[in-house]
């Protein structure tokens, strides 16, 4: 059995751009996950990083430490695309929460 591969999704910056979305989907598939799951993981990482910044915590996620969307303003802008985000009572990684991101993706179809 080979080493486990972990993919840390970068900013989902252009949900309406077909080329960007296709590339993001391809990377998600290489990590054996759906686009909706990958976007959920990115949302979680960005939300955690922003919460950490707001509370003064300096620990960053690996993706953010690599310089992706590392400023508070960039994170706020990225997260604003999700509106209020998924309902707080949906557990991270749960089918209903991933379905929320799938529905969000449907409303931001590539054109």
FITOR-456851 format. One record per residue: residue number from 1; x negated, y negated, z of N, C-alpha, C, O in turn. Coordinates in nm, 4 decimals. Each point is the difference from the previous one (the first is absolute). Layout:
! residues N
r nr = NUM&n_x = X&n_y = Y&n_z = Z&ca_x = X&ca_y = Y&ca_z = Z&c_x = X&c_y = Y&c_z = Z&o_x = X&o_y = Y&o_z = Z
...
This chain:
! residues 111
r nr = 1&n_x = -0.0852&n_y = 0.1173&n_z = 0.0000&ca_x = 0.0852&ca_y = -0.1173&ca_z = 0.0000&c_x = -0.0894&c_y = -0.1230&c_z = 0.0000&o_x = -0.0928&o_y = -0.0087&o_z = 0.0803
r nr = 2&n_x = 0.1191&n_y = -0.0855&n_z = -0.1683&ca_x = -0.0818&ca_y = -0.1203&ca_z = -0.0115&c_x = 0.0294&c_y = -0.0999&c_z = 0.1095&o_x = 0.0914&o_y = 0.0163&o_z = 0.0809
r nr = 3&n_x = -0.1721&n_y = -0.1194&n_z = -0.0816&ca_x = 0.0199&ca_y = -0.1071&ca_z = 0.0978&c_x = 0.1308&c_y = -0.0734&c_z = -0.0298&o_x = 0.0399&o_y = -0.0154&o_z = -0.1154
r nr = 4&n_x = 0.0242&n_y = -0.0282&n_z = 0.2204&ca_x = 0.1253&ca_y = -0.0730&ca_z = -0.0148&c_x = -0.0282&c_y = -0.1397&c_z = -0.0528&o_x = -0.0920&o_y = -0.0681&o_z = 0.0453
r nr = 5&n_x = 0.1725&n_y = 0.0271&n_z = -0.1416&ca_x = -0.0124&ca_y = -0.1340&ca_z = -0.0560&c_x = 0.1039&c_y = -0.0895&c_z = 0.0637&o_x = 0.1172&o_y = 0.0364&o_z = 0.0096
r nr = 6&n_x = -0.1603&n_y = -0.1536&n_z = 0.0339&ca_x = 0.0934&ca_y = -0.0968&ca_z = 0.0575&c_x = -0.0002&c_y = -0.1226&c_z = -0.0887&o_x = -0.1055&o_y = -0.0550&o_z = -0.0316
r nr = 7&n_x = 0.2250&n_y = 0.0122&n_z = -0.0086&ca_x = 0.0132&ca_y = -0.1206&ca_z = -0.0792&c_x = 0.0646&c_y = -0.1068&c_z = 0.0852&o_x = 0.1072&o_y = 0.0203&o_z = 0.0570
r nr = 8&n_x = -0.1740&n_y = -0.1349&n_z = -0.0490&ca_x = 0.0549&ca_y = -0.1128&ca_z = 0.0740&c_x = 0.0458&c_y = -0.1016&c_z = -0.1039&o_x = -0.0824&o_y = -0.0670&o_z = -0.0623
r nr = 9&n_x = 0.2144&n_y = 0.0555&n_z = 0.0433&ca_x = 0.0510&ca_y = -0.0873&ca_z = -0.1052&c_x = -0.0385&c_y = -0.1459&c_z = 0.0190&o_x = 0.0066&o_y = -0.0538&o_z = 0.1105
r nr = 10&n_x = -0.0467&n_y = -0.0087&n_z = -0.2198&ca_x = -0.0290&ca_y = -0.1418&ca_z = 0.0002&c_x = 0.1279&c_y = -0.0793&c_z = -0.0192&o_x = 0.1083&o_y = 0.0582&o_z = -0.0065
r nr = 11&n_x = -0.1189&n_y = -0.1893&n_z = -0.0027&ca_x = 0.1184&ca_y = -0.0843&ca_z = -0.0138&c_x = 0.0868&c_y = 0.0398&c_z = -0.1192&o_x = -0.0510&o_y = 0.0242&o_z = -0.1094
r nr = 12&n_x = 0.1808&n_y = -0.0176&n_z = 0.1309&ca_x = 0.0950&ca_y = 0.0274&ca_z = -0.1074&c_x = 0.0475&c_y = -0.1348&c_z = -0.0515&o_x = 0.1122&o_y = -0.0434&o_z = 0.0260
r nr = 13&n_x = -0.2015&n_y = -0.0213&n_z = -0.0999&ca_x = 0.0156&ca_y = -0.1414&ca_z = -0.0319&c_x = 0.0925&c_y = -0.0313&c_z = -0.1167&o_x = 0.0529&o_y = -0.1109&o_z = -0.0081
r nr = 14&n_x = -0.0320&n_y = 0.2061&n_z = -0.0828&ca_x = 0.0777&ca_y = -0.0297&ca_z = -0.1205&c_x = 0.1033&c_y = 0.1093&c_z = -0.0282&o_x = -0.0128&o_y = 0.0727&o_z = -0.0986
r nr = 15&n_x = 0.1147&n_y = -0.0603&n_z = 0.1835&ca_x = 0.0972&ca_y = 0.1080&ca_z = -0.0178&c_x = 0.0747&c_y = -0.0060&c_z = -0.1324&o_x = 0.0488&o_y = 0.1025&o_z = -0.0475
r nr = 16&n_x = -0.0388&n_y = -0.2207&n_z = -0.0130&ca_x = 0.0715&ca_y = -0.0142&ca_z = -0.1255&c_x = -0.0875&c_y = 0.0135&c_z = -0.1238&o_x = 0.0507&o_y = -0.0083&o_z = -0.1119
r nr = 17&n_x = -0.1812&n_y = 0.0288&n_z = 0.1295&ca_x = -0.0919&ca_y = 0.0132&ca_z = -0.1133&c_x = -0.0193&c_y = 0.1480&c_z = -0.0306&o_x = -0.0505&o_y = 0.0751&o_z = 0.0834
r nr = 18&n_x = 0.0909&n_y = -0.0335&n_z = -0.2037&ca_x = -0.0003&ca_y = 0.1430&ca_z = -0.0318&c_x = -0.1389&c_y = 0.0625&c_z = 0.0059&o_x = -0.0138&o_y = 0.1128&o_z = 0.0473
r nr = 19&n_x = -0.0892&n_y = -0.1829&n_z = -0.0941&ca_x = -0.1349&ca_y = 0.0546&ca_z = 0.0034&c_x = -0.0507&c_y = 0.0191&c_z = 0.1423&o_x = -0.0583&o_y = 0.1033&o_z = 0.0330
r nr = 20&n_x = 0.0812&n_y = -0.2039&n_z = 0.0508&ca_x = -0.0415&ca_y = 0.0093&ca_z = 0.1404&c_x = 0.0730&c_y = 0.1154&c_z = 0.0679&o_x = -0.0602&o_y = 0.0812&o_z = 0.0702
r nr = 21&n_x = 0.1892&n_y = -0.0760&n_z = -0.0924&ca_x = 0.0814&ca_y = 0.1037&ca_z = 0.0639&c_x = -0.0420&c_y = 0.1394&c_z = -0.0461&o_x = -0.0043&o_y = 0.0933&o_z = 0.0801
r nr = 22&n_x = -0.0266&n_y = -0.0790&n_z = -0.2090&ca_x = -0.0442&ca_y = 0.1287&ca_z = -0.0536&c_x = -0.1328&c_y = 0.0425&c_z = 0.0639&o_x = -0.0171&o_y = 0.1163&o_z = 0.0364
r nr = 23&n_x = -0.0757&n_y = -0.2101&n_z = -0.0231&ca_x = -0.1289&ca_y = 0.0302&ca_z = 0.0620&c_x = 0.0178&c_y = 0.0388&c_z = 0.1473&o_x = -0.0621&o_y = 0.0953&o_z = 0.0473
r nr = 24&n_x = 0.1466&n_y = -0.1690&n_z = 0.0244&ca_x = 0.0249&ca_y = 0.0275&ca_z = 0.1421&c_x = 0.0650&c_y = 0.1377&c_z = 0.0151&o_x = -0.0341&o_y = 0.0766&o_z = 0.0902
r nr = 25&n_x = 0.1284&n_y = -0.0466&n_z = -0.1802&ca_x = 0.0656&ca_y = 0.1310&ca_z = 0.0017&c_x = -0.1014&c_y = 0.1109&c_z = -0.0243&o_x = 0.0035&o_y = 0.1037&o_z = 0.0663
r nr = 26&n_x = -0.0937&n_y = -0.1257&n_z = -0.1612&ca_x = -0.1027&ca_y = 0.0991&ca_z = -0.0296&c_x = -0.0897&c_y = 0.0285&c_z = 0.1190&o_x = -0.0343&o_y = 0.1152&o_z = 0.0266
r nr = 27&n_x = -0.0037&n_y = -0.2203&n_z = 0.0451&ca_x = -0.0827&ca_y = 0.0197&ca_z = 0.1189&c_x = 0.0789&c_y = 0.0722&c_z = 0.1094&o_x = -0.0547&o_y = 0.0852&o_z = 0.0701
r nr = 28&n_x = 0.1805&n_y = -0.1182&n_z = -0.0557&ca_x = 0.0835&ca_y = 0.0680&ca_z = 0.0996&c_x = 0.0101&c_y = 0.1488&c_z = -0.0333&o_x = -0.0110&o_y = 0.0849&o_z = 0.0885
r nr = 29&n_x = 0.0317&n_y = -0.0543&n_z = -0.2155&ca_x = 0.0114&ca_y = 0.1403&ca_z = -0.0406&c_x = -0.1293&c_y = 0.0761&c_z = 0.0248&o_x = 0.0035&o_y = 0.1171&o_z = 0.0377
r nr = 30&n_x = -0.1176&n_y = -0.1821&n_z = -0.0582&ca_x = -0.1285&ca_y = 0.0656&ca_z = 0.0296&c_x = -0.0114&c_y = 0.0331&c_z = 0.1488&o_x = -0.0661&o_y = 0.0965&o_z = 0.0385
r nr = 31&n_x = 0.1305&n_y = -0.1765&n_z = 0.0428&ca_x = 0.0009&ca_y = 0.0248&ca_z = 0.1451&c_x = 0.1181&c_y = 0.0889&c_z = 0.0402&o_x = 0.0283&o_y = 0.0184&o_z = 0.1183
r nr = 32&n_x = 0.0401&n_y = 0.0363&n_z = -0.2199&ca_x = 0.1125&ca_y = 0.0916&ca_z = 0.0216&c_x = 0.1135&c_y = -0.0640&c_z = 0.0791&o_x = 0.0537&o_y = 0.0587&o_z = 0.0939
r nr = 33&n_x = -0.0183&n_y = -0.1818&n_z = -0.1347&ca_x = 0.1136&ca_y = -0.0669&ca_z = 0.0625&c_x = 0.0768&c_y = -0.0768&c_z = -0.1064&o_x = -0.0508&o_y = -0.0272&o_z = -0.1088
r nr = 34&n_x = 0.1721&n_y = -0.0065&n_z = 0.1425&ca_x = 0.0835&ca_y = -0.0790&ca_z = -0.0897&c_x = -0.0382&c_y = -0.1472&c_z = 0.0092&o_x = -0.0669&o_y = -0.0431&o_z = 0.0939
r nr = 35&n_x = 0.1107&n_y = -0.0323&n_z = -0.1932&ca_x = -0.0229&ca_y = -0.1443&ca_z = 0.0040&c_x = 0.0666&c_y = -0.0607&c_z = 0.1232&o_x = -0.0582&o_y = -0.0854&o_z = 0.0668
r nr = 36&n_x = 0.1805&n_y = 0.1298&n_z = -0.0369&ca_x = 0.0710&ca_y = -0.0542&ca_z = 0.1166&c_x = -0.0784&c_y = 0.0248&c_z = 0.1289&o_x = -0.0078&o_y = -0.0890&o_z = 0.0848
r nr = 37&n_x = -0.0498&n_y = 0.2067&n_z = -0.0686&ca_x = -0.0788&ca_y = 0.0314&ca_z = 0.1200&c_x = -0.1259&c_y = -0.0866&c_z = 0.0045&o_x = -0.0381&o_y = -0.0490&o_z = 0.1063
r nr = 38&n_x = -0.0264&n_y = 0.0302&n_z = -0.2219&ca_x = -0.1207&ca_y = -0.0831&ca_z = -0.0047&c_x = 0.0322&c_y = -0.1444&c_z = 0.0375&o_x = -0.0750&o_y = -0.0635&o_z = 0.0742
r nr = 39&n_x = 0.1860&n_y = 0.0121&n_z = -0.1252&ca_x = 0.0380&ca_y = -0.1377&ca_z = 0.0327&c_x = 0.0350&c_y = -0.0101&c_z = 0.1481&o_x = -0.0297&o_y = -0.1008&o_z = 0.0642
r nr = 40&n_x = 0.0929&n_y = 0.2049&n_z = -0.0098&ca_x = 0.0290&ca_y = -0.0003&ca_z = 0.1438&c_x = -0.1303&c_y = -0.0055&c_z = 0.0804&o_x = -0.0106&o_y = -0.0769&o_z = 0.0955
r nr = 41&n_x = -0.0875&n_y = 0.1575&n_z = -0.1336&ca_x = -0.1291&ca_y = -0.0007&ca_z = 0.0709&c_x = -0.0654&c_y = -0.1373&c_z = -0.0080&o_x = -0.0560&o_y = -0.0488&o_z = 0.0983
r nr = 42&n_x = 0.0634&n_y = -0.0136&n_z = -0.2162&ca_x = -0.0593&ca_y = -0.1334&ca_z = -0.0147&c_x = 0.0728&c_y = -0.1017&c_z = 0.0869&o_x = -0.0623&o_y = -0.0834&o_z = 0.0657
r nr = 43&n_x = 0.1950&n_y = 0.0918&n_z = -0.0663&ca_x = 0.0796&ca_y = -0.0895&ca_z = 0.0842&c_x = -0.0413&c_y = 0.0160&c_z = 0.1464&o_x = -0.0200&o_y = -0.0986&o_z = 0.0709
r nr = 44&n_x = 0.0076&n_y = 0.2242&n_z = -0.0264&ca_x = -0.0390&ca_y = 0.0265&ca_z = 0.1388&c_x = -0.1362&c_y = -0.0612&c_z = 0.0324&o_x = -0.0172&o_y = -0.0631&o_z = 0.1042
r nr = 45&n_x = -0.0797&n_y = 0.0823&n_z = -0.1944&ca_x = -0.1351&ca_y = -0.0517&ca_z = 0.0234&c_x = -0.0006&c_y = -0.1524&c_z = 0.0022&o_x = -0.0641&o_y = -0.0609&o_z = 0.0856
r nr = 46&n_x = 0.1353&n_y = -0.0004&n_z = -0.1793&ca_x = 0.0045&ca_y = -0.1465&ca_z = -0.0055&c_x = 0.0724&c_y = -0.0576&c_z = 0.1216&o_x = -0.0438&o_y = -0.0995&o_z = 0.0578
r nr = 47&n_x = 0.1538&n_y = 0.1621&n_z = -0.0199&ca_x = 0.0776&ca_y = -0.0451&ca_z = 0.1163&c_x = -0.0859&c_y = 0.0096&c_z = 0.1265&o_x = -0.0017&o_y = -0.0922&o_z = 0.0815
r nr = 48&n_x = -0.0699&n_y = 0.2048&n_z = -0.0657&ca_x = -0.0855&ca_y = 0.0188&ca_z = 0.1184&c_x = -0.1123&c_y = -0.1025&c_z = 0.0020&o_x = -0.0303&o_y = -0.0570&o_z = 0.1048
r nr = 49&n_x = -0.0316&n_y = 0.0330&n_z = -0.2201&ca_x = -0.1087&ca_y = -0.0978&ca_z = -0.0057&c_x = 0.0508&c_y = -0.1397&c_z = 0.0341&o_x = -0.0656&o_y = -0.0738&o_z = 0.0735
r nr = 50&n_x = 0.1824&n_y = 0.0370&n_z = -0.1265&ca_x = 0.0559&ca_y = -0.1318&ca_z = 0.0298&c_x = 0.0368&c_y = -0.0108&c_z = 0.1474&o_x = -0.0271&o_y = -0.1021&o_z = 0.0632
r nr = 51&n_x = 0.0881&n_y = 0.2058&n_z = -0.0080&ca_x = 0.0333&ca_y = -0.0005&ca_z = 0.1423&c_x = -0.1261&c_y = -0.0148&c_z = 0.0848&o_x = -0.0008&o_y = -0.0723&o_z = 0.0996
r nr = 52&n_x = -0.1062&n_y = 0.1418&n_z = -0.1405&ca_x = -0.1271&ca_y = -0.0105&ca_z = 0.0723&c_x = -0.0546&c_y = -0.1419&c_z = -0.0065&o_x = -0.0482&o_y = -0.0528&o_z = 0.1002
r nr = 53&n_x = 0.0556&n_y = -0.0092&n_z = -0.2178&ca_x = -0.0487&ca_y = -0.1376&ca_z = -0.0141&c_x = 0.0795&c_y = -0.0954&c_z = 0.0876&o_x = -0.0567&o_y = -0.0883&o_z = 0.0644
r nr = 54&n_x = 0.1876&n_y = 0.1062&n_z = -0.0622&ca_x = 0.0854&ca_y = -0.0881&ca_z = 0.0790&c_x = -0.0252&c_y = 0.0152&c_z = 0.1492&o_x = 0.0163&o_y = -0.0956&o_z = 0.0758
r nr = 55&n_x = -0.0563&n_y = 0.2162&n_z = -0.0327&ca_x = -0.0231&ca_y = 0.0224&ca_z = 0.1418&c_x = -0.1471&c_y = -0.0176&c_z = 0.0382&o_x = -0.0370&o_y = 0.0164&o_z = 0.1163
r nr = 56&n_x = -0.0459&n_y = -0.0497&n_z = -0.2146&ca_x = -0.1410&ca_y = -0.0242&ca_z = 0.0281&c_x = -0.0867&c_y = 0.1238&c_z = -0.0002&o_x = -0.1181&o_y = -0.0077&o_z = 0.0338
r nr = 57&n_x = 0.1738&n_y = 0.1220&n_z = -0.0711&ca_x = -0.0786&ca_y = 0.1229&ca_z = -0.0076&c_x = -0.0873&c_y = -0.0072&c_z = -0.1246&o_x = 0.0481&o_y = -0.0372&o_z = -0.1070
r nr = 58&n_x = -0.1742&n_y = 0.0719&n_z = 0.1193&ca_x = -0.0913&ca_y = -0.0127&ca_z = -0.1129&c_x = -0.0220&c_y = 0.1310&c_z = -0.0749&o_x = -0.0695&o_y = 0.0007&o_z = -0.1016
r nr = 59&n_x = 0.1255&n_y = 0.1078&n_z = 0.1476&ca_x = -0.0162&ca_y = 0.1282&ca_z = -0.0680&c_x = 0.0845&c_y = -0.0021&c_z = -0.1272&o_x = 0.1184&o_y = -0.0336&o_z = 0.0038
r nr = 60&n_x = -0.1799&n_y = 0.0697&n_z = -0.1159&ca_x = 0.0713&ca_y = 0.0034&ca_z = -0.1272&c_x = 0.0090&c_y = 0.1434&c_z = -0.0497&o_x = -0.0792&o_y = 0.0855&o_z = 0.0397
r nr = 61&n_x = 0.1758&n_y = -0.0597&n_z = -0.1266&ca_x = 0.0052&ca_y = 0.1310&ca_z = -0.0639&c_x = -0.1150&c_y = 0.0087&c_z = -0.0978&o_x = -0.0570&o_y = -0.1023&o_z = -0.0379
r nr = 62&n_x = 0.0225&n_y = 0.2215&n_z = -0.0030&ca_x = -0.1112&ca_y = 0.0183&ca_z = -0.0928&c_x = 0.0229&c_y = -0.0765&c_z = -0.1297&o_x = -0.0914&o_y = -0.0659&o_z = -0.0495
r nr = 63&n_x = 0.2120&n_y = 0.0736&n_z = -0.0063&ca_x = 0.0283&ca_y = -0.0689&ca_z = -0.1262&c_x = -0.0180&c_y = -0.1503&c_z = 0.0153&o_x = -0.0536&o_y = -0.0661&o_z = -0.0890
r nr = 64&n_x = 0.0973&n_y = 0.0134&n_z = 0.1993&ca_x = -0.0107&ca_y = -0.1440&ca_z = 0.0202&c_x = -0.1437&c_y = -0.0392&c_z = 0.0302&o_x = -0.0428&o_y = -0.1101&o_z = -0.0343
r nr = 65&n_x = -0.0318&n_y = 0.1991&n_z = 0.0982&ca_x = -0.1407&ca_y = -0.0272&ca_z = 0.0278&c_x = -0.0802&c_y = -0.0067&c_z = -0.1293&o_x = -0.1061&o_y = -0.0623&o_z = -0.0040
r nr = 66&n_x = 0.1560&n_y = 0.1261&n_z = -0.1018&ca_x = -0.0672&ca_y = -0.0034&ca_z = -0.1297&c_x = 0.0309&c_y = -0.1289&c_z = -0.0754&o_x = -0.0418&o_y = -0.0164&o_z = -0.1146
r nr = 67&n_x = 0.1150&n_y = -0.0751&n_z = 0.1783&ca_x = 0.0232&ca_y = -0.1305&ca_z = -0.0592&c_x = 0.1280&c_y = -0.0139&c_z = -0.0790&o_x = 0.0182&o_y = -0.1005&o_z = -0.0687
r nr = 68&n_x = 0.0712&n_y = 0.1975&n_z = 0.0759&ca_x = 0.1251&ca_y = -0.0082&ca_z = -0.0737&c_x = 0.1050&c_y = -0.0703&c_z = 0.0852&o_x = 0.0314&o_y = 0.0440&o_z = 0.1106
r nr = 69&n_x = 0.0224&n_y = -0.1537&n_z = -0.1631&ca_x = 0.1046&ca_y = -0.0768&ca_z = 0.0695&c_x = -0.0364&c_y = -0.0240&c_z = 0.1461&o_x = 0.0785&o_y = 0.0280&o_z = 0.0906
r nr = 70&n_x = -0.1984&n_y = -0.0800&n_z = -0.0698&ca_x = -0.0512&ca_y = -0.0083&ca_z = 0.1362&c_x = 0.0412&c_y = -0.1250&c_z = 0.0761&o_x = -0.0204&o_y = -0.0075&o_z = 0.1211
r nr = 71&n_x = 0.0782&n_y = -0.0909&n_z = -0.1898&ca_x = 0.0384&ca_y = -0.1183&ca_z = 0.0747&c_x = 0.1454&c_y = 0.0099&c_z = 0.0448&o_x = 0.0811&o_y = 0.0713&o_z = -0.0592
r nr = 72&n_x = -0.0519&n_y = -0.1429&n_z = 0.1626&ca_x = 0.1365&ca_y = -0.0021&ca_z = 0.0527&c_x = 0.0994&c_y = -0.0466&c_z = -0.1062&o_x = 0.1084&o_y = 0.0567&o_z = -0.0136
r nr = 73&n_x = -0.1459&n_y = -0.1598&n_z = -0.0612&ca_x = 0.0887&ca_y = -0.0538&ca_z = -0.1034&c_x = 0.0275&c_y = 0.1040&c_z = -0.1082&o_x = 0.1137&o_y = 0.0146&o_z = -0.0447
r nr = 74&n_x = -0.2177&n_y = 0.0579&n_z = 0.0023&ca_x = 0.0185&ca_y = 0.1026&ca_z = -0.1031&c_x = 0.0908&c_y = 0.1121&c_z = 0.0493&o_x = 0.0855&o_y = 0.0486&o_z = -0.0741
r nr = 75&n_x = -0.1042&n_y = -0.0082&n_z = 0.1988&ca_x = 0.0851&ca_y = 0.1052&ca_z = 0.0558&c_x = 0.1448&c_y = -0.0464&c_z = 0.0107&o_x = 0.0926&o_y = 0.0742&o_z = -0.0329
r nr = 76&n_x = -0.0739&n_y = -0.1972&n_z = 0.0791&ca_x = 0.1365&ca_y = -0.0536&ca_z = 0.0118&c_x = 0.0672&c_y = -0.0058&c_z = -0.1361&o_x = 0.1177&o_y = 0.0335&o_z = -0.0131
r nr = 77&n_x = -0.1924&n_y = -0.0762&n_z = -0.0883&ca_x = 0.0558&ca_y = -0.0072&ca_z = -0.1354&c_x = 0.0353&c_y = 0.1398&c_z = -0.0512&o_x = 0.1076&o_y = 0.0208&o_z = -0.0560
r nr = 78&n_x = -0.1983&n_y = 0.0741&n_z = 0.0754&ca_x = 0.0256&ca_y = 0.1376&ca_z = -0.0444&c_x = 0.1233&c_y = 0.0580&c_z = 0.0680&o_x = 0.0855&o_y = 0.0596&o_z = -0.0656
r nr = 79&n_x = -0.0768&n_y = -0.0769&n_z = 0.1959&ca_x = 0.1122&ca_y = 0.0568&ca_z = 0.0753&c_x = 0.1315&c_y = -0.0716&c_z = -0.0277&o_x = 0.1068&o_y = 0.0592&o_z = 0.0150
r nr = 80&n_x = -0.1132&n_y = -0.1865&n_z = -0.0554&ca_x = 0.1230&ca_y = -0.0740&ca_z = -0.0258&c_x = 0.0809&c_y = 0.0630&c_z = -0.1138&o_x = 0.1219&o_y = -0.0162&o_z = -0.0050
r nr = 81&n_x = -0.1876&n_y = 0.0870&n_z = -0.0853&ca_x = 0.0699&ca_y = 0.0661&ca_z = -0.1107&c_x = 0.0976&c_y = 0.1059&c_z = 0.0505&o_x = 0.0949&o_y = 0.0358&o_z = -0.0697
r nr = 82&n_x = -0.1183&n_y = 0.0140&n_z = 0.1904&ca_x = 0.0849&ca_y = 0.1052&ca_z = 0.0566&c_x = 0.1167&c_y = -0.0558&c_z = 0.0809&o_x = 0.0749&o_y = 0.0763&o_z = 0.0609
r nr = 83&n_x = -0.0589&n_y = -0.2078&n_z = -0.0597&ca_x = 0.1082&ca_y = -0.0613&ca_z = 0.0766&c_x = -0.0158&c_y = 0.0323&c_z = 0.1471&o_x = -0.1066&o_y = -0.0216&o_z = 0.0577
r nr = 84&n_x = 0.2127&n_y = 0.0734&n_z = 0.0035&ca_x = -0.0055&ca_y = 0.0382&ca_z = 0.1417&c_x = -0.0675&c_y = 0.1350&c_z = 0.0204&o_x = -0.0214&o_y = 0.0423&o_z = 0.1136
r nr = 85&n_x = -0.0117&n_y = 0.0249&n_z = -0.2221&ca_x = -0.0631&ca_y = 0.1315&ca_z = 0.0097&c_x = 0.1010&c_y = 0.1073&c_z = 0.0365&o_x = 0.1195&o_y = -0.0275&o_z = 0.0110
r nr = 86&n_x = -0.1671&n_y = 0.1491&n_z = 0.0077&ca_x = 0.0912&ca_y = 0.1091&ca_z = 0.0350&c_x = 0.0551&c_y = -0.0180&c_z = 0.1415&o_x = -0.0640&o_y = -0.0639&o_z = 0.0836
r nr = 87&n_x = 0.1817&n_y = 0.1195&n_z = -0.0563&ca_x = 0.0549&ca_y = -0.0082&ca_z = 0.1355&c_x = -0.0986&c_y = 0.0572&c_z = 0.1024&o_x = -0.0651&o_y = 0.1014&o_z = -0.0253
r nr = 88&n_x = 0.0550&n_y = -0.1665&n_z = 0.1390&ca_x = -0.0969&ca_y = 0.0389&ca_z = 0.1037&c_x = 0.0248&c_y = 0.1399&c_z = 0.0551&o_x = -0.0918&o_y = 0.0632&o_z = 0.0524
r nr = 89&n_x = 0.2162&n_y = -0.0141&n_z = -0.0641&ca_x = 0.0298&ca_y = 0.1317&ca_z = 0.0568&c_x = -0.0405&c_y = 0.1153&c_z = -0.0924&o_x = 0.0184&o_y = 0.1162&o_z = 0.0363
r nr = 90&n_x = -0.0729&n_y = -0.1456&n_z = -0.1548&ca_x = -0.0468&ca_y = 0.1056&ca_z = -0.0894&c_x = -0.1461&c_y = 0.0292&c_z = 0.0305&o_x = -0.0852&o_y = -0.0885&o_z = -0.0090
r nr = 91&n_x = 0.0569&n_y = 0.2124&n_z = 0.0448&ca_x = -0.1361&ca_y = 0.0391&ca_z = 0.0368&c_x = -0.0923&c_y = -0.0022&c_z = -0.1206&o_x = 0.0393&o_y = 0.0388&o_z = -0.1100
r nr = 92&n_x = -0.1624&n_y = -0.0845&n_z = 0.1310&ca_x = -0.0998&ca_y = -0.0019&ca_z = -0.1065&c_x = -0.0166&c_y = 0.1407&c_z = -0.0573&o_x = -0.0137&o_y = 0.0974&o_z = 0.0739
r nr = 93&n_x = 0.0153&n_y = -0.0888&n_z = -0.2068&ca_x = -0.0175&ca_y = 0.1279&ca_z = -0.0671&c_x = 0.1251&c_y = 0.0849&c_z = -0.0104&o_x = -0.0020&o_y = 0.1057&o_z = -0.0630
r nr = 94&n_x = 0.1119&n_y = -0.1509&n_z = 0.1244&ca_x = 0.1238&ca_y = 0.0781&ca_z = -0.0045&c_x = 0.0660&c_y = -0.0115&c_z = -0.1372&o_x = -0.0203&o_y = -0.0984&o_z = -0.0711
r nr = 95&n_x = 0.0982&n_y = 0.1981&n_z = 0.0348&ca_x = 0.0703&ca_y = -0.0024&ca_z = -0.1284&c_x = 0.0875&c_y = -0.1236&c_z = -0.0164&o_x = -0.0027&o_y = -0.0617&o_z = -0.1065
r nr = 96&n_x = 0.0817&n_y = 0.0224&n_z = 0.2096&ca_x = 0.0816&ca_y = -0.1205&ca_z = -0.0170&c_x = -0.0832&c_y = -0.1267&c_z = -0.0229&o_x = 0.0410&o_y = -0.0886&o_z = -0.0751
r nr = 97&n_x = -0.1560&n_y = 0.0804&n_z = 0.1390&ca_x = -0.0837&ca_y = -0.1195&ca_z = -0.0169&c_x = -0.0638&c_y = -0.0015&c_z = -0.1386&o_x = -0.0075&o_y = -0.1049&o_z = -0.0639
r nr = 98&n_x = -0.0381&n_y = 0.2202&n_z = 0.0176&ca_x = -0.0555&ca_y = 0.0079&ca_z = -0.1350&c_x = 0.1094&c_y = -0.0304&c_z = -0.1024&o_x = -0.0263&o_y = -0.0630&o_z = -0.1024
r nr = 99&n_x = 0.1490&n_y = 0.1077&n_z = 0.1301&ca_x = 0.1130&ca_y = -0.0317&ca_z = -0.0884&c_x = 0.0233&c_y = -0.1505&c_z = -0.0049&o_x = 0.0346&o_y = -0.0534&o_z = -0.1054
r nr = 100&n_x = -0.0531&n_y = -0.0159&n_z = 0.2174&ca_x = 0.0149&ca_y = -0.1460&ca_z = 0.0011&c_x = -0.1001&c_y = -0.0622&c_z = -0.0984&o_x = 0.0358&o_y = -0.0884&o_z = -0.0778
r nr = 101&n_x = -0.1610&n_y = 0.1350&n_z = 0.0816&ca_x = -0.1010&ca_y = -0.0534&ca_z = -0.0913&c_x = 0.0302&c_y = 0.0393&c_z = -0.1445&o_x = -0.0258&o_y = -0.0783&o_z = -0.0915
r nr = 102&n_x = 0.0792&n_y = 0.1965&n_z = 0.0697&ca_x = 0.0408&ca_y = 0.0419&ca_z = -0.1342&c_x = 0.1079&c_y = -0.0926&c_z = -0.0544&o_x = -0.0057&o_y = -0.0418&o_z = -0.1156
r nr = 103&n_x = 0.1037&n_y = 0.0101&n_z = 0.1989&ca_x = 0.1056&ca_y = -0.0934&ca_z = -0.0407&c_x = -0.0575&c_y = -0.1388&c_z = -0.0267&o_x = 0.0410&o_y = -0.0669&o_z = -0.0949
r nr = 104&n_x = -0.1366&n_y = 0.0227&n_z = 0.1787&ca_x = -0.0635&ca_y = -0.1292&ca_z = -0.0218&c_x = -0.0706&c_y = -0.0006&c_z = -0.1348&o_x = 0.0080&o_y = -0.0975&o_z = -0.0747
r nr = 105&n_x = -0.0773&n_y = 0.2071&n_z = 0.0438&ca_x = -0.0699&ca_y = 0.0103&ca_z = -0.1293&c_x = 0.0993&c_y = -0.0072&c_z = -0.1154&o_x = -0.0278&o_y = -0.0624&o_z = -0.1024
r nr = 106&n_x = 0.1429&n_y = 0.1259&n_z = 0.1190&ca_x = 0.1029&ca_y = -0.0031&ca_z = -0.1052&c_x = 0.0461&c_y = -0.1423&c_z = -0.0307&o_x = 0.0345&o_y = -0.0315&o_z = -0.1139
r nr = 107&n_x = -0.0340&n_y = -0.0540&n_z = 0.2160&ca_x = 0.0441&ca_y = -0.1384&ca_z = -0.0206&c_x = -0.1138&c_y = -0.0877&c_z = -0.0540&o_x = 0.0222&o_y = -0.1161&o_z = -0.0343
r nr = 108&n_x = -0.1416&n_y = 0.1706&n_z = 0.0269&ca_x = -0.1164&ca_y = -0.0728&ca_z = -0.0522&c_x = -0.0600&c_y = 0.0780&c_z = -0.1164&o_x = -0.1209&o_y = 0.0227&o_z = -0.0057
r nr = 109&n_x = 0.2071&n_y = 0.0176&n_z = -0.0866&ca_x = -0.0437&ca_y = 0.0786&ca_z = -0.1155&c_x = -0.1003&c_y = -0.0761&c_z = -0.0860&o_x = 0.0084&o_y = -0.1217&o_z = -0.0167
r nr = 110&n_x = -0.1029&n_y = 0.1971&n_z = -0.0369&ca_x = -0.0970&ca_y = -0.0593&ca_z = -0.0928&c_x = 0.0711&c_y = -0.0381&c_z = -0.1280&o_x = 0.0883&o_y = 0.0714&o_z = -0.0473
r nr = 111&n_x = -0.1273&n_y = -0.1840&n_z = -0.0077&ca_x = 0.0636&ca_y = -0.0465&ca_z = -0.1216&c_x = -0.0967&c_y = -0.0305&c_z = -0.1096&o_x = 0.0409&o_y = -0.0405&o_z = -0.1088
